[in-house]
Amino acid sequence: MIQMGDTNTIYDADNLDQLYLEYYGRTNLSIPSIQRREIAFSYWGDAKSITDRHRYFETDNQLNEFVRKVPRSQLFHSVGYYLDPMPREFAKKSLKNFDLVFDIDGDSIEGEYFDMVTKMCEHGKSLIDDFLTKDFGIAMKDLRIEFSGKKGLHVTVLTERHKNLSKEARRQLFDYIEGSKVDKGVLFPEKKGYVVAMPNAKGWRKYARETIETLLKDTEGKSQEEVKEIILAWGFPKVRAKKISDLLTQPKIRQAVLEGRLSALTSKGERTLNDLMRIVVRRHNLGLGGCLDRKVTIDQHRIFRIPQSLHPKSGFPCLEITYDDLSNPSAIFDKIKKAVGEDLVTVVLSEAVTVETDVVHRFERGEHTLPRYLAIASLSKLVYDKSSR
């Protein structure tokens, strides 16, 4: 049964935990194969530490009943499936297998909060389109996408085959996506004796093609000396910058490269291709490659936020989202509003608070009557920020 607060209750930092209890009273948590998962919690007053681990619940109903009794600031489940989740020593849990998860970490993305979420979504779409479905052959129906509630995007592969992958196999998959194990033959394949940058490609070949197109755009209409400076700024070594700049100022060469025939630029030279490969990988690592957390993909004992549970830094829930949401990040915040609620709640803020969704909300010190999702978010941010000082 949904538990709602007294409409006359005024909430502040001291009774924020009651707002969390009300939220869990109206929310049904669900975890696939919960009986094989380790469940963990953090408590108010120690919100940054995971102090209660190795819990076991046979059903979702048992978990929901448990979290509705005592306020908890964070809820987690293991990526691992255990024969017995309760022992404190992992060796005694008897790990069966564990989820294959890719974590896009927004901490490395600069900019305002909504811009960061938008960029995370772009990276998530690239991860799915260019690697998971294209290069690894994973069906879209076998992927689950989750927004962490703050600065994370998780993509989980649901097939049993991928759950049983060894740590080494996962490391190889990650290395390929990151670019540490990619080679020239993948980026620039040979076709009829020519090294080519494939049009309409996916994965690494798409990144290679985009790099070539950007290089041509940056040098279009420039003098030979200007092109040379651009080439150096891109990271090509001095010993080849003059030769490449000479070639890129010739219309026939530029047209051949635009058509994908890189041999016109490289003269079938391995060194220039090596330079191009290094630059493609470096550019990739300024985007998706630099935002992926290797440890998450490989760590068999990792724990993740339970879907629908609240993130105490933001007050937003961890939510499953759709592939289409990645192209429309505002839809994520619409789902947050729906999940937490838009009924009015009165809060007292001891200092000014800024809450960022797809828009920026600024609340001054004092009493405010807000939609529930903003009430929880504003008090959560206030409490967490104070505890971080």
N, C-alpha and C positions, 0 to 999 in steps of 0.2 A: 504494500500500500504506500502511496506517495505521502511523504511527511513534509509538511510545509511549516515555515516559521509563523509565529504570531504576527499578524499584520501591524501590530503596534510596537513590535520589537525594534529597537535601534541597535545597530551593530557597529562595533569598533574593533580595534586591533586586539582587544582582550577577549572578544567572543567570536572572532573569525572562525574558530574551529566549529562553532555551531552552524555557520553557513555551509561549511563543508559537510557536516552531518546531514543537513537538509538536502544538499545536492545528492549525496549517496542514497538518501531515502527515496529519491524520485528517479534514480538511475539504476539500471540493471547491467551489471558487469558480466561479461562473458569471455571466457578464455578457452580456445580449442585444446582438448586433451588436458584439462586442468588437473586431473588426478595424477598426471605424470610430471607436473611442473612444480618447481620450487616457487613459493610466494614470499615476498618480502615487503616490509613497511618501514616508513619513517614516522616519528611522532612529533606533534607540536612541542616546541621548546628545544627540539633537536632536529629541525627540519632538513639540515644539510647532510645528516648521517643516516645510513641504512642500519638501524640498530636491531631490527627484528627480522631475521632471515630464517630460511629452512622450514617455513610453514607448509602445511599440507591441507588441501581441501579436495574432497571427493567430487563435489559438484559446484556449479556456479551459484546455486541457491545458498549453499553453506557460506561461500565467500561473501555474498551480498548481505546475509544476516550478520556476519562478523563485522564488516566495515560500517554497519549502521549503528553499532553500539558504542564504540570508542572513537573519538576523532583521530584521524591519521592524516599526515600531510602528504605522504607519497605512497603509491602502491605499485609494486613491480611483479613481473613473472619472469621465470628463467626462459632462455632460448632453448635450453636443454630439456630432454625428456628422460626421466629417471625411473628405474624400477622402484626406488624408494626415495622420494624427495626430502625426507626429514633429517637424516644424519647430517651433522655439522661438517664432517669430513667428506669432501667431494668423492674421494676414492670409495667410500662406503655407499654412495648414492646409486652406483651402477648406472652410469650414463648409457642410454640406448642410442640416441642420435641427437642432433640439434639443428635448429632452424638456420638456413642460409639467409643472412640479413646483410643488406648494404645500407649504411648510415651516411646520409649527407648532412654534414655539420655546418650550420650557418654562422658559427663563430668566426670563420675565416672570410666571411663575405662582408665587405664594407657597405655603408649606406644606412638610410633610415630603415625602420623595422619592416614596413610593408615591401620596400624594395628588396630587402634581404629575403623575405618569404617568396617573393616573385622569382628571384634568382635561384633559390633552392628548388622551386617548382620547375624552372627551366632545366636545371641540372638533373632533376629526377626524370623528366621527360627524355633527356638525352641518354641517361643511364638505361632506361627501358627501351627506347627506340633503337639506339645505336649498338647496344651491347647485349642486354638480356634477351630480347626477342630476336634481334637480327643475328648476332654472332653466336649466341649460346642456344638459340632455338627454343627458348622458353615461351610457352603460350601465355597470352595476356591473362587468361582466366586463372592461371597458376601463380599470379602475383597479387600480393596484398600491399597497399600503400597506406602509410600512416603519418600523420602530422603529430609531432611529439608534444605539442602544446606550447612550445617556446621557440627553439632554434634548431629543430631537427626534423629530418624527413627520412622515414624508414621504408625500404622496399624489401619484402620478405618473399622468398621463393617457397611455394607450398608443396611441391611434389616430394614424395618419399625418396626418390632417387637423389635429390639434392640435399635432403636432410641427412642422408647417409654419406655424403662426401667427407673425405678425410681432411684434416687441417692443411695438409700439403696441397691437396687439390683446390681447396678454397684459396690458399695463398697464390696459386698459379692463376686462378680466375681474377683475383684482385690485381696481381702484377700486370695482367693483360689490359685490364681496364685502366689502370694507372699509367701504363705506358712503359714500365720498366722492362718488359719482355717483348715489346713489339719490334718488328724488324722492317727493313726497307721493302721486302717482298710483299708485306701486308699493306703498307702505305702506298707504295708506288709499284704496282705489278707491271710486268712486261707483257706487251701485246703486239704481236707481229714485229718483234725486234725493237719496239720502242718502249721506253719507260713512260708510263702514263699516269695522270692524275684523273681518276675515274669520275665522270659526271654522274649525278643522281645516285651517288654511293651512300652507304650507311657506315656507321662505326668509324674505325680509324681512317678508312679511305675518304669518308666525308670530311673528317678533320683535315686531312691532307689537302683535299680539293679546296676547302674553305681558306686554308693558309695560302695556297697559290693565288686564289682569286683576290685575297686581301693584299698580297704583295703586288699584284698587278695594279690594283686600285690605288695603292699608296704611291706608286711610281708613275702613274699615268700623267703625261704632259710635262714631266720634270726633265731638267737638263741632266747631262751625264754626271756632272759633279753632285747635283742634288740627289740623284739616284744612288750614287756611291755612298753618300752620308746616310741615306735611308737604309741601305743594305747593311752598313756597319751597325746602325742602331738596332736592326733586327737581330743581330748577333752573328752574322757571317764574319769569318776571319778576314783580316786585311789582305792576306795573300790572294783571296779570291774575289774580294769586293770589286776591284777594278774590272776584272773580266766579266763578272755578272752584270755590273752597271753598263758596260759596253753593249752587252747582248740585249739588256732590257730597254735600251733606247732605240732598238731596231724594230720597226713595225712588223716585219715578217716573223721575227722571233717571238714578239709578244703575242701575235695571233696564233702561232703554233702552240705556245704555252697555254693560251686561253682554251684551245681545243683539247688540251690535256697531254700534248706530246712534249714531255719534259726533256727529252733528249736534245731538243733544240737549245735548251738552256744549259744542260749539264754536259753536253757532248759525250754522253755515256760515261761521264766521270763519276767514280764512286765517292770522291771526296765531297763534291757539291751535293750529291744525294744524301750523304751522311749529315751534312750541315742542315739540309732541309728536314730530315727526319728529326734531328735534335730540336729544331725550332718548332716543329709540329707538336712534339711531346711537351716542350716547355710551355707553349701556348695552352695546351690542354690542361696542364697542371696549374695554370692560372684560373681555370674554371672548374669543371667537374672533378678532374683528377686531384686537385688540391683540396677539395672539400670532403672527399671520402675518408672515413675512419677505418684504417686497416684492422685495428684490434677488434672492432665489432664483428667483422666478417669472419675472423679466425677464432675468436675466443669462445670456447664451448661452454663456459660457465657465466657468460654475460647475462645480465638481467635488464629487461626493458619495462617501460611504463605499461601498466595494464590499460588497454583501450577503454576510453570513457573516464579514466581517472584524471584528477586535476593536477596540474603542474604548479607547485607552490610559488615559483618565481613569477608566473604570469597570471595564475588563476584560471587559465584556459585548460580544457580537457585535451588529452591525447585522443585523436580521432582517426578512424579509418576514413580515407577519402578516395575519390575515384580518379581514374586516369584523366578524365575530362577536366577535373578540378585543377590539374596542373597547368592547364591553359587559361584558367580563370581563378586566380588565387583569392579573389574576393568571396568566392563560393565557400572557401574554408571558414571564413569568419561568419558567413551566414549560418553554417552548420554549428559553429561554436555558440552563436546566439540561441539557436534552436535547442541545442543540447543542454545548455545551462539554464536558459529561461530569460524571458523579457518582462516578467511581472516586476512591479516596482518594489524596491527595498530601500530602507533608509539607513545610511551609514554616516558615521562621524569620522572625519580624517584629521589626525593630529598635525598634519602638514600637507602641503600641496603634493599632488600625485599626477603623473602623466601616464595614461594607458594608451598603448598603440595597438590598433587593429588595422583595418584597411583605411582608417582615418585616425587622426590623433585627438585624444580626449584629454583635456587639461582640467583638473579639479582642484580648486583652492582649499585651503585649510577650512574646516567647518563641517556643517551638516549638509548632506545631499540625498535626494531621493532619486535613485538610479534604476535602470533595468538590472535585473539580477546578475546578468553576466558581467556588467560593468561594476556592480557593487562588489562582487567576489574578486574581480581582477584588481580593482583599486586598493582594496584592503590587503590582498595577497602581496601586491607589489610593495605597499607600505611596510608590511611586517618583514618581508624578506630583505628589502633594502636596509632596514634598520638593523637587522641581525648581521648584515655584512659589514657594518661599519666598525 
